[in-house]
């Protein structure tokens, strides 16, 4: 028995001597860790066009984003101006610059704040009467909390929950809505490399009352993104909303649908640029929106 024990001990020493270097060699090195982190950063950069759909920001990170856009909208509205009453042709032009700040509370939990500055003009043609008004200043400030409750797996998508709110800081009617609003959305994102499908649906409640209540909104969005390479992605998305429960009958059940095309480009390691154009598909949607977003990641 003693000889058997000694033989086993000798075998263990021999095996340890042979496998020991292999075990040490298999341990991850600092270089391997750096490579993995760089790969994760590169993947997040490629997914930047999904920043509104999922939580890309990590704990303690800060992103700033400058959004600028110009839109035109022509529609027939019922107008009351002095003694003139009736349907009029209304042309609205809006130039807007928004500063968006994003902060990672946790790896799967982020918060954002949006501060818009708006210039708007409106021309009203009511028969032989022509009216013009314009205004500029702070628009409605908004913010949100986004939580990724489930990460994508082989047969499951990313699942993201969002809470959003808006304050009536802009002067109505051109710069703001004049009402508080709160809402919640649920979003899904699924990757079929190199294509990404995404969609979300939500409900926003207006806190207005009486004759000034603009109504609640059921909103939805579906889109597809395609990565051309590690620096450029293309995105197409359909965005829609239905206004319900409004005090004004003309605004109730109003459907707003638009189609947007965008290109997301990585300019430097932390700077991105995203030009976009959107066209309205229904009368209640803006005719055309053109703009550019410039996100920057602080490290």
C-alpha positions in Angstrom: 0.0 0.0 0.0 2.9 2.3 0.8 4.4 1.8 -2.6 1.1 2.5 -4.3 0.8 5.8 -2.4 4.3 6.8 -3.3 3.7 5.9 -6.9 0.6 8.1 -7.0 2.5 11.0 -5.3 5.2 10.7 -8.0 2.6 10.7 -10.7 1.0 13.9 -9.3 4.3 15.7 -9.2 5.0 14.7 -12.8 1.6 15.8 -13.9 1.9 19.1 -12.1 5.3 19.7 -13.6 3.9 19.1 -17.1 0.6 21.0 -16.8 1.8 23.8 -14.5 3.2 25.9 -17.3 0.1 25.3 -19.3 -2.1 26.4 -16.5 -0.1 29.6 -16.0 0.0 30.2 -19.7 -3.9 29.9 -20.0 -4.5 32.6 -17.4 -5.8 35.8 -19.1 -3.1 38.5 -19.5 -3.5 42.2 -19.3 -3.1 42.4 -23.1 -6.0 39.9 -23.6 -8.2 42.0 -21.3 -7.3 45.2 -23.2 -8.2 43.4 -26.5 -11.6 42.4 -25.1 -12.3 45.9 -23.8 -11.4 47.4 -27.2 -13.7 44.9 -28.9 -16.5 45.9 -26.6 -15.9 49.5 -27.2 -15.9 48.9 -31.0 -19.2 47.0 -30.8 -20.8 49.8 -28.8 -19.5 52.3 -31.4 -21.1 50.3 -34.2 -24.4 50.2 -32.2 -24.5 53.9 -31.5 -27.5 54.3 -33.8 -29.4 52.3 -31.2 -28.8 54.8 -28.4 -32.5 55.7 -28.2 -33.5 52.0 -28.3 -31.2 50.4 -25.6 -28.7 51.2 -22.9 -25.3 51.6 -24.5 -23.8 53.8 -21.8 -21.9 52.2 -18.9 -21.7 53.1 -15.2 -20.1 56.5 -14.6 -19.9 57.4 -18.3 -21.0 60.7 -19.7 -22.3 61.4 -23.2 -23.2 64.8 -24.7 -25.1 65.2 -27.9 -25.9 68.2 -30.0 -28.9 67.8 -32.2 -29.9 70.4 -34.8 -32.8 70.2 -37.2 -35.0 72.3 -39.6 -38.6 71.3 -40.5 -41.4 72.6 -42.6 -45.1 71.8 -42.2 -48.1 72.9 -44.3 -51.6 72.0 -43.3 -55.2 73.3 -43.3 -56.4 74.3 -39.8 -59.4 75.9 -38.3 -58.3 79.4 -37.3 -60.0 82.1 -35.2 -58.3 85.5 -35.6 -60.4 88.5 -34.6 -63.4 88.6 -36.8 -61.9 86.2 -39.3 -63.0 82.6 -38.7 -62.5 79.6 -41.0 -60.1 77.1 -42.4 -56.7 78.5 -43.3 -53.5 77.4 -45.0 -50.9 77.3 -42.2 -47.1 77.1 -43.0 -44.9 76.5 -40.0 -41.1 76.5 -40.0 -39.0 75.4 -37.1 -35.2 75.5 -36.4 -34.1 73.7 -33.3 -30.9 73.0 -31.5 -31.0 70.6 -28.6 -28.4 69.6 -26.0 -28.7 66.1 -24.7 -26.8 64.8 -21.7 -26.6 61.1 -20.9 -25.2 59.5 -17.7 -24.7 55.9 -16.8 -26.1 55.2 -13.3 -25.4 51.5 -13.8 -24.2 49.3 -16.7 -27.9 48.7 -17.6 -29.4 51.9 -16.3 -29.0 55.3 -17.8 -30.6 58.7 -17.4 -30.8 61.6 -19.9 -31.8 65.2 -20.0 -32.8 67.1 -23.2 -32.8 70.9 -23.4 -34.1 72.4 -26.7 -33.7 75.9 -28.1 -36.2 76.8 -30.8 -36.9 79.4 -33.4 -40.3 79.1 -35.0 -42.3 81.1 -37.5 -45.9 80.6 -38.8 -47.7 82.1 -41.8 -51.5 81.9 -41.9 -53.4 82.5 -45.1 -57.1 83.0 -44.2 -58.8 84.0 -47.3 -57.7 87.6 -48.0 -56.1 87.9 -44.5 -52.5 87.0 -44.1 -51.0 86.7 -40.6 -47.4 86.0 -39.5 -46.0 85.3 -36.1 -42.6 84.1 -34.8 -41.0 83.3 -31.5 -37.7 82.0 -30.2 -36.3 80.7 -26.9 -36.3 77.7 -24.7 -38.5 74.8 -25.7 -40.0 72.1 -23.6 -37.3 70.4 -21.4 -37.5 66.6 -21.2 -35.8 63.7 -19.5 -35.9 60.0 -19.1 -34.7 56.9 -17.4 -33.9 53.8 -19.4 -33.3 50.3 -18.0 -32.2 47.2 -19.9 -34.1 44.4 -18.1 -32.9 41.6 -20.5 -29.8 41.2 -22.7 -30.0 39.6 -26.1 -29.4 35.9 -26.3 -29.5 33.3 -29.2 -33.3 33.2 -29.2 -34.2 36.3 -27.3 -34.0 40.1 -28.0 -32.8 42.9 -25.8 -35.7 44.2 -23.7 -35.6 47.8 -22.5 -38.1 49.8 -20.3 -38.2 53.6 -20.3 -39.8 56.3 -18.3 -40.0 59.7 -19.9 -41.3 63.1 -18.9 -41.6 66.7 -20.3 -42.0 70.0 -18.7 -43.9 73.0 -20.2 -40.9 75.3 -20.3 -41.5 76.5 -23.8 -43.9 79.3 -24.7 -47.0 78.1 -26.5 -48.1 77.6 -29.1 -44.8 77.8 -31.2 -42.1 76.8 -28.7 -43.9 74.3 -26.5 -47.1 72.4 -25.7 -48.0 74.2 -22.5 -48.6 71.0 -20.6 -46.7 68.5 -18.5 -46.5 64.9 -19.8 -45.3 61.6 -18.5 -45.0 58.2 -20.3 -43.5 54.8 -20.5 -42.3 52.6 -23.4 -41.0 49.0 -23.9 -38.5 48.3 -26.6 -37.1 45.2 -28.3 -33.8 44.9 -30.2 -32.6 41.8 -32.1 -29.4 41.3 -34.0 -29.1 39.2 -37.2 -25.5 40.2 -38.0 -24.9 42.6 -39.8 -28.6 43.6 -39.6 -30.4 44.9 -36.4 -34.2 45.0 -36.1 -35.7 47.2 -33.4 -39.1 48.4 -32.3 -40.9 49.9 -29.3 -44.3 51.0 -28.2 -45.4 53.4 -25.5 -48.0 55.6 -24.0 -47.7 59.2 -22.9 -50.3 60.9 -20.8 -50.8 64.7 -20.9 -51.5 66.4 -17.6 -53.7 69.1 -19.2 -57.3 69.5 -18.3 -60.5 71.0 -19.6 -60.6 72.6 -23.1 -56.8 72.9 -23.2 -56.1 69.1 -22.9 -54.1 68.1 -26.0 -54.8 64.4 -25.5 -52.7 61.4 -24.6 -50.5 59.7 -27.2 -49.9 56.1 -28.2 -46.5 56.0 -29.9 -44.7 53.2 -31.8 -41.5 52.8 -33.8 -40.1 50.1 -36.0 -36.7 50.2 -37.8 -33.8 48.4 -39.2 -30.1 49.2 -39.0 -27.3 47.9 -41.2 -23.5 48.2 -40.4 -21.5 48.8 -43.6 -18.2 48.5 -41.6 -16.8 49.4 -38.2 -17.3 53.2 -38.9 -20.6 53.6 -40.9 -24.1 52.4 -40.2 -27.4 53.0 -42.1 -30.8 53.2 -40.4 -34.4 53.3 -41.6 -37.2 53.7 -39.1 -40.9 54.3 -39.2 -42.3 56.4 -36.3 -45.9 56.8 -35.6 -48.3 58.3 -32.9 -52.0 58.4 -32.4 -53.5 61.2 -30.4 -56.4 60.0 -28.2 -58.8 61.4 -25.6 -58.1 65.1 -26.5 -60.6 67.8 -25.6 -60.4 69.2 -29.1 -62.3 66.9 -31.4 -60.1 67.8 -34.4 -57.0 66.6 -32.5 -58.6 63.4 -31.2 -57.5 60.2 -33.0 -55.1 62.2 -35.1 -52.4 59.9 -36.6 -48.9 61.1 -37.1 -46.5 58.9 -39.2 -43.1 59.7 -40.6 -40.2 57.8 -42.2 -36.6 58.6 -41.3 -33.3 57.8 -43.0 -30.0 58.3 -41.2 -26.3 57.6 -41.5 -24.2 57.2 -38.4 -20.5 57.8 -38.8 -17.6 57.4 -36.4 -15.4 60.4 -36.9 -12.9 59.8 -34.1 -12.7 57.3 -31.2 -15.2 59.3 -29.1 -16.9 61.6 -31.7 -19.7 60.6 -34.0 -21.9 62.3 -36.6 -25.4 61.3 -37.7 -27.1 63.3 -40.5 -30.8 62.4 -41.1 -33.9 63.2 -43.1 -37.5 62.4 -42.3 -40.6 62.7 -44.5 -44.2 62.9 -43.3 -46.5 60.1 -44.5 -49.8 61.6 -43.0 -51.2 65.1 -43.1 -50.7 65.5 -39.3 -46.9 64.8 -39.6 -44.4 67.4 -40.5 -43.7 67.6 -44.2 -39.9 67.4 -44.1 -37.3 67.3 -41.3 -33.5 67.5 -42.0 -30.8 67.6 -39.4 -27.7 66.2 -37.9 -26.8 64.8 -34.4 -23.3 65.0 -33.0 -22.7 62.6 -30.0 -19.5 62.8 -28.0 -18.4 60.3 -25.4 -16.4 61.6 -22.4 -13.9 59.1 -20.9 
